[in-house]
Amino acid sequence: MSRVLLVLVLTAALSTAARSQSLEYEIKAAFLYNFARFVTWPPDAFASSEAPLSICILGEDPFGPRLDELVAGERVEKRPLIVRRLERPAEAATCHMLFVSPSERARFGTILAAVDTHRVLTVSDTMEFLGAGGHVSFFLESNRVRFAVNAAATGGSEFQVSAKLMQVARIYEPPAPAAR
């Protein structure tokens, strides 16, 4: 195979993979928007009655501008939606929803300890995030984006997850402790 042909084949493969990942994160962005519609936060979780609902991203941002475009001009319960990108877990205290990038995998425990998980819906891309105490995690199944909910973690929260959302989620069951 000539070098030029090899480069063309590899470029096409990478382009297809990039488009596939781009589509995956467009779908995940739509899920985040819909999570905001199916979760109810207590009124005192907001600075005022006009305060926006904040969707925050901690770590590498896999969404690019797509999430911002999706929520631009949208409202949930009369509140505007905003997207914020964070550098430190401590900044998440004023978020309503926090997407924790897989790039932060080594710090999941620290991040969840730093954020008030009773008021902040935490979401990630790995099932191990649920094991660390996170609320929601995306996963792929038969090339479709799905999500799992850690019912034990959301059950003790001050926000309410809609029964409709729970019906379409896979419920995460923590592994049983090893027998001694």
Secondary structure by P-SEA (a helix, b strand, c coil): ccaaaaaaaaaaaaaaaaaaaaaaaaaaaaaaaaaaaaccccccccccccccccccccccccccaaaaaaacccccccbbbbbbbbccccccccccbbbbcccccccaaaaaaaccccccccccccaaaaaacccbbbbbcccbbbbbbaaaaaaaccbbbbaaaaaacccccccccccc
